[in-house]
């Protein structure tokens, strides 16, 4: 069965700290890994990763994928209170095979709380 | 351009009643997805549409759940004879095309509470 596991489930830090969120996966026919930020209801897209070892950056956020070890990390440097949210990791599989047929399989998320 | 919109934003219903949830995807997006998020859980895939057809209904939890999409645009998710375990946030997403190479953009969700 395809699965995505995120750790830690929750994390409390202070402004200015750097955090690393983890996502490991076991899926049939991996295609992509995506990170989303969910503050209230709608998850907002952060990154899509398809190749190992290529870091994607957006401001203070960065992410990298390791397809050999089947995991990804999301780094946030110099955290701010506005970074408080649930961060969701999702893995997409190839369309032409069985299993999830191109759907996104989501982990349960990491709840990040940044204290002032 | 407008993002994905959903209505209503909140719905409280009595057990046994039917509810309809609406999703209006981003214009031009051919693929549309429905997910359910229960408290403390990740997103659970329900169904997707490519155009008006729904080739994959495997995620629907029971035959009380159905969905349709008309004109390749708006979709409705219908839950008949609602049960308390149906209480969750129902999220809709759309993408340019089907497949894991296209990021999905989410709507704000409908919070359904069954009393």
Interface residues (C-beta under 8 A of the other chain):
Chain A: X4 X31 X32 X34 X36 X40 X41 X42 X43 X44 X45 X48 X50 X88 X90 X91 X92 X93 X94 X95 X100 X101 X102 X103 X104 X105 X106 X107 X108 X109
Chain B: X4 X33 X35 X40 X41 X42 X43 X44 X45 X48 X56 X59 X89 X91 X98 X99 X100 X101 X103 X104 X105 X106 X107 X108 X109 X111
